[in-house]
Amino acid sequence: MGPDSPKTQNSPITRTPSEQFFLIAQNLSPIALYIADSLRKHRHWGPEIVADLNKLRRVTPDLVAEVLKTQIDNMICSKFFHWAGKQKGYRHTFASYNAFAYCLNRTNQFTAVDQVPELMSMQGKPPTEKQFEILIRMHCDSNRGLRIYYVYEKMKNFGVKPRTFLYDRIMDALVKTGHRFGIVRV
């Protein structure tokens, strides 16, 4: 077989979890790499991870977002996100909430993703149209029409009115997923 044969060109590269981690870790800051390595090494949230995190003086919202972008375990992501929120004087930013939502979406936790706006509101950071746009885009990419409609209804409940672009995106996704009832209600 030559290097141009179809089998050689289309074969996916399989990597071990360690190889995948080190590929992602190349772009992390040293402190984010330390946190991600601790989460990867211990695999389950517990005193070992908390001890590693307590060695750090402070974890900033940007570090939280950076670490969450690399994680694939939704339980560790949730525990880390909530641990960071309990630090003295800490407040999550939109970037950390968005990274948390993306992490939950990667692990197919759609119900939890849809609850991020309520979490933001409870923590004194009311969601903006951008946060709802991110949720709608996630559901559009996965062809989840009912979830799109649900997020749109939630958006209305929070008093956020979509711009024309987002409104068109909602309508287009509902048409593509065959949810005609949602189109009439939107």
N, C-alpha and C positions, 0 to 999 in steps of 0.2 A: 504494500500500500504506500502510495506517495503522500507527501505532506498536503496535497490539495484534494485528497479524497474526501467524499462527504462524511465518512465516519470520523475522520480526524477533525474536521471543521466543526461538527455539530456536537461532539462529545462534551458534556458539561464537566467543569472542573469541580471535583469533590474535595472539600477541605475538612479537616478535623475541627472540632470546636476550638481547640487551642490556636490553630492556624487562622481561623476566622477572627478570633479575638485579637491576635497580634496584627492582623491586617487592618482592623478597625482602629486599634490602639495607636497606630502610627500618627494619627491626626489629633490625638488628645493632648491636653496640657499635662504636665507632670502630676499635679494634684488629682486631676480627673482620672488619670491612668492609675494612680494609687487606689482611688476609691473603686474604680471598675475592676481592678485586679482583686481587691478584697472581696467584692461581691461575687466575682467569678470563682475565686479560690474556695470560699466557704459554702457556696451554693444555696444555703438556707439562712434566712434571717435569724440571728441569734446574738448571744453575748460577744462572740468573736468579732462579728462585723461592727457591732456598736463600739467595742473597744478600739478597733482600728479607726473608726470615724471620730471617736473622742480624742484621739491623738492629734487630730487636726484642730487648729485654733478655731476656725470658723469655715463653714461651707456656704458659699454664696449662691444666689439663685442661678447665676450663669453656670457655675459648676454643676448644680443639680441638673440643669437642662443638658449640659454637655454629657454627663454620665448617663442620663435617661435615654439619650439618643443612641447609645451603644448597647443597651440592655434588651434581652429577649425574654426574660422571666418576669411575668406580670406581678407575681407575688413579691419578689424582691424590689421591683420598681415601686410598687405601692408602699411598702414598708419604708423604703429609702425616702420617698417623696414626703411621707407623713413624718418621719424622723426629722428631716430637714426643716419642716414647718414648725416643729416644736423647739427649735433653737431660740435662745433668747434674742429678741430684737429682729428676728428673721421674718420676712414677708415674701411669699412667692411672687414672681413676676409673670407677665403674660408668656414669656418665653419658657419658663419652667412648667406652667400649666399646659402649654401647647406640646412640649416634649413629653409630658406625662400622658396626654391624650394620644399622641402618636405611638407611644410605647404600648398602651392598652390596645390600640387598634392593630398593631403588629401581632399581638397575641390573641386576636379575635374576641376581645372583651367588649363587644359593641354596647351592651347595656351600661357598662362602667364608663365608656367613652361619652355616652350621652348624658351622664351625670356630672361631668366636669363643670358645666356652667353653674349647676347648683352648688358644687363645692367652692367655686370661685366666689359666688354670691355670699355663701356662709362665711367665707374668710375675708369679707370686706372688699372684694375686687369684682365688681359687677362685670359680667361678660360683655364684650363689644360685638359688633357685627363680624369682625375678623375671626373671633373664636367660633362663631356659628358657621362662618364660611369654611373654616378648616374642617369642622365636623361634617358639613354637607359634602365637601370635596372627598373626604374619606369614604363616606357612604356611596357617593356617585361612582368612585373608582371601583367599588366592590358590588355595584348594581343592587343596592339595598334600598329599593323605592319606599317601602314603608318607614324605614328609619329616616329617610330624607324628609318625608312628610311629618314625622314625629318631631324632628329637630326644627322644622319650620314652625310648627305649632308652639313649641317651647320658645322659639325666638319671639313670637308674638306675645307670649305670656310675660316675657322679660321686657316687653315694650321696645324691642329692637326692630326697626323697619329695614328690610333688605333693599339695597340699591338695585338698580335695573339689571346689572350684570348678574348678581346673585339670584335675583328673582328668575331671570332667564335660565340660569343653571339649574335651579330647582325644577322649573317646568320641563326643561329638556330631559332631565334625569327621570322624572315621573313618566314622561312619554316613553322613553327607552326601556324602562322597566315594566311597562304595561299597567301602571296604576292610574287608570283614567279617573277614578273617584277622587284621587288627590288633586288632580288638575282642576276639577270643577270646584273643589273647596278652596284651593289656593287662589 
